[in-house]
Amino acid sequence: MDEDWPRLLALLPQGWEGKARELGALKFGRRFSGPESLLRTLLMYLSEDCSMVETVARARAGELVELSDVGLLKRINKSGAWLGWITEQLIQESPIAAMQCPALQGRRLLAADGSVVTEPGAVTSTWRLHYTMDIGTLYCSEVQVTSAKTGESLTRFAVQKGDVFMGDRGFANRRGVNHVLDHGGDNCGAHESG
């Protein structure tokens, strides 16, 4: 991570550090030395699949910040607008945004997926989270929670005229594709992720 960190920082949009304070990510985050230590700690939690307790232990060991898991939760809650701003800037600067694809002009490109969520505890319950994300904005378009027995299907989602849906092989079925087409949408076809 130490070797790659300068490369990652070079990819961030101009003004990312100032936006941390402006958007409230560091407003009360006096424990962090600055936006860089906050970002590094947040990415450790968000990308390494660490618990909050493990994240603060790693941050402490790496001499990034002395913080409790509750303090980390508060900082995560205050950092949403800042991370969203960074994401939006990266999307606007990306080569994909610069490409003009005539077939996608005026259409929403939606990624559909589903995940099984298991509640912690002695008696566990499992649920399936179904969602779509607008690729152009990286905002969630629609979310549904069902029993874990309910399978993935495009029929669960609202379709606007011209929508283009993408999903993994769990969505590759005639009923879901017809649902999209019957409601004025399009379908790029399902693909196997991995």
Stockholm file with secondary structure:
# STOCKHOLM 1.0

chainA/1-194         MDEDWPRLLALLPQGWEGKARELGALKFGRRFSGPESLLRTLLMYLSEDCSMVETVARARAGELVELSDVGLLKRINKSGAWLGWITEQLIQESPIAAMQCPALQGRRLLAADGSVVTEPGAVTSTWRLHYTMDIGTLYCSEVQVTSAKTGESLTRFAVQKGDVFMGDRGFANRRGVNHVLDHGGDNCGAHESG
#=GR chainA/1-194 SS CTTTHHHHHHHSCTTHHHHHHHTTSSSSCTTSSSHHHHHHHHHHHHHTTCCHHHHHHHHHHTTSCCCCHHHHHHHHHHSHHHHHHHHHHHHHHSHHHHCCCGGGTTCCEEEEEEEEEECCSSSCCEEEEEEEEETTTTEEEEEEEEETTSCCCGGGSCCCTTCEEECCGGGCSHHHHHHHHHTTCEECCCCCCC
#=GC SS_cons         CTTTHHHHHHHSCTTHHHHHHHTTSSSSCTTSSSHHHHHHHHHHHHHTTCCHHHHHHHHHHTTSCCCCHHHHHHHHHHSHHHHHHHHHHHHHHSHHHHCCCGGGTTCCEEEEEEEEEECCSSSCCEEEEEEEEETTTTEEEEEEEEETTSCCCGGGSCCCTTCEEECCGGGCSHHHHHHHHHTTCEECCCCCCC
//
